[in-house]
Amino acid sequence: PATKESPFVNSLGMKFVPVPGTKILMCTTETTVAQYQAAGLGYQPPGFSQGSDHPAVNVSWNDAKAWCAWLSKKEGRKYRLPTDAEWTAAVGTSTYPWGNQWPPPNNCGNYAGQELRGCTEAERAILFKGYSIIGGFSDRHKFTSSVGSYAANGLGIHDLGGNVWEWCEEWHREFRGTCRVCHGGSWGDGLREPLASSFRGGLTPDHRSNSLGFRCVVER
């Protein structure tokens, strides 16, 4: 069986570790541009430079589901998005993914740091209106970063906070069957509330954004 020290590795080189209290193995990183493109679903560039090992963005819930179905067929195993409960179990019980203090310590994850102050006019045009920068915080990246650039949590999982928002499997209970849950915040988030471990975003299944991606799990 897979462990933190000896993860399950699939044919794409994705690593999966157990999440206590669940029946799944979770990918240690967000799905990358290269992994997403392997399915031949097409890729919509975000308007900023990305490497093949950066997280795939502009991926709707429907796109992520199609990718998981492709990988399941290719591998002969059941891949899917994490449920809200599985994602919550993975992120842990601290107030924020990095701990209980605000602001976050430098380089603990990819959030809206001082680097965004250096955006060109063209780059500012792709930021969402009303974005907020965390005072004094630095993470070395303006936009997305290579997956696994920051320290993993206690389970061996990277970027549960920051880099990109991550889709979950189910409907958001507060939006009456119109929005799917997403978690984790992104490179463009600098406010306390969306970066809290307990925060649940809600987006329609066809929504795409340059700060929204996903990670997958595999059923044991």
Steps between C-alpha positions, in 0.01 A plus 500: 500500500604859434648708779629856535855365468414260216217654295307332221634631166292475181604496134508881484741512794235639735555407865214406733500469879236385751276746684411363848130437554427465127503223241702693244855586406547870418741637244784681675480784246247685289450368146765658277474655156688202349281243678183680393615534139575126484124439477469702179221716640659827383646767727410867531813701593446735796660817365820458703801275449474143629733201500376149427536422872273787608139420598249485216260797515193611305363154578128479573347237729369329186852504349649354818239223506575417135872484578441266796284276279779490239761407762272236655457332160872524423610357835216262584453664841236739635632857489276791599491836673520495881181542698470801728557270800809338344654838415424627852659189655814559292540870587479437875353688794710819517334833418700531177688237299830636638390526867299734722680832457428793267668618286655182360876455534698572185532218247244273669291486181406693188260777601462869402839626611717805442599364158163613360600861564744464212233413243506676165186674378423201276543261793275711723227465238480123563469534878149483640353831610546584865792265558684554827871454572612360838710770666863396545447153352729360231486165317742553204225477234255744341270240351498117508811313614628150429296251701679390816707821522409541867527265797245218523264464793522220754340251259750579226256711292604829337304817416170420673517870574585731213630467144151429360150442633406131489166355391322247722250237394170619640246779486539790744214469748451878524437549127207263444652274240656765275861513626772245569735534797856627460767537768843633579547849360751596233793715387250788473344480846612724785204519739461294815160349430565318169836374627350337811510119500124487561403738216287355219472686174209430268526519121284377214626178336588680175700778671860548389760731654876555488514427874289181495622143449467163673670201656373147479467203731497128425276257683682226690 
